[in-house]
Amino acid sequence: MSTDTIFGKILRGEIPCNKVYEDDVCLAFHDVAPVAPVHVLMIPKEPVQSLGHIAAGHATMLGHLLHKAGELGQQLCPDGFRVVANTGEDGGQTVNHLHLHILGGRHMGWPPG
């Protein structure tokens, strides 16, 4: 997988971000084009293209991402939030680097939109 995506550039500090959280495994920051009042992106520091490219060795990293997404979601949106991982072109993925969208700040409803 190429690390020359916008998220790779953010991880390397080449592009600034409005950071919400960072540790050794992941980085979370506000989306520059939010679709909800709260729209945070969480990316692993390990370059993985998508959920469709997860291997058994990624289980700990993926568990960490979901754990931290839950903590951030609860902190930022105590009345409820949604976590989304778009995968592949038909799934709406626009950056080929695994990322979670933490969305909230309003009633999210179903279907999404």
NUVEX-854565 format. One line per 5 residues: number of its first residue (from 0); for each residue z, x, y of C-alpha. Coordinates in steps of 0.02 Angstrom, whole numbers, plus 50000, padded with zeros to 5 digits. Layout:
N
NUM	Z/X/Y; ...
END
This chain:
113
0	50000/50000/50000; 49958/50062/50174; 50106/50088/50290; 49989/50075/50440; 50033/49893/50475
5	50118/49829/50632; 50281/49825/50531; 50258/50005/50477; 50235/50052/50660; 50392/49955/50707
10	50490/50043/50569; 50430/50213/50632; 50478/50168/50812; 50298/50171/50873; 50309/49989/50928
15	50471/49921/51003; 50557/49765/50936; 50700/49653/50989; 50815/49705/50846; 50940/49582/50773
20	51001/49684/50623; 50966/49849/50536; 51035/49944/50388; 50967/50071/50263; 50866/49937/50171
25	50797/49819/50303; 50762/49781/50485; 50771/49609/50566; 50698/49569/50737; 50642/49422/50843
30	50462/49366/50814; 50352/49392/50967; 50263/49225/50933; 50405/49110/50878; 50369/48941/50797
35	50550/48883/50812; 50691/48914/50938; 50758/49045/50817; 50622/49147/50729; 50679/49312/50657
40	50576/49423/50543; 50662/49527/50410; 50565/49671/50332; 50613/49795/50198; 50601/49977/50245
45	50518/50009/50077; 50334/49966/50092; 50296/49820/49976; 50142/49715/50012; 50210/49542/49968
50	50316/49442/49847; 50163/49447/49735; 50186/49636/49722; 50371/49639/49677; 50414/49742/49523
55	50576/49745/49422; 50630/49898/49521; 50631/49795/49680; 50765/49673/49622; 50908/49757/49717
60	50807/49770/49878; 50750/49589/49865; 50927/49528/49830; 50988/49625/49982; 50852/49547/50092
65	50899/49371/50037; 51084/49405/50058; 51061/49471/50235; 50938/49331/50278; 51073/49207/50227
70	51204/49294/50333; 51090/49304/50485; 51029/49126/50463; 51207/49060/50455; 51258/49164/50606
75	51108/49115/50714; 51085/48936/50652; 51251/48867/50587; 51178/48690/50573; 51042/48748/50453
80	50892/48862/50438; 50738/48897/50333; 50686/49061/50250; 50500/49080/50216; 50400/49218/50133
85	50213/49190/50155; 50116/49275/50016; 49931/49312/50016; 49793/49244/50125; 49805/49065/50060
90	49995/49073/50082; 49975/49116/50266; 50025/49300/50256; 49952/49391/50407; 50036/49562/50388
95	50024/49651/50220; 50206/49704/50217; 50335/49593/50134; 50434/49496/50265; 50547/49347/50276
100	50543/49222/50418; 50715/49153/50465; 50681/48993/50560; 50801/48871/50643; 50877/48808/50802
105	50806/48634/50775; 50784/48509/50633; 50656/48592/50521; 50600/48437/50426; 50479/48428/50282
110	50336/48462/50266; 50348/48620/50372; 50271/48613/50542
END
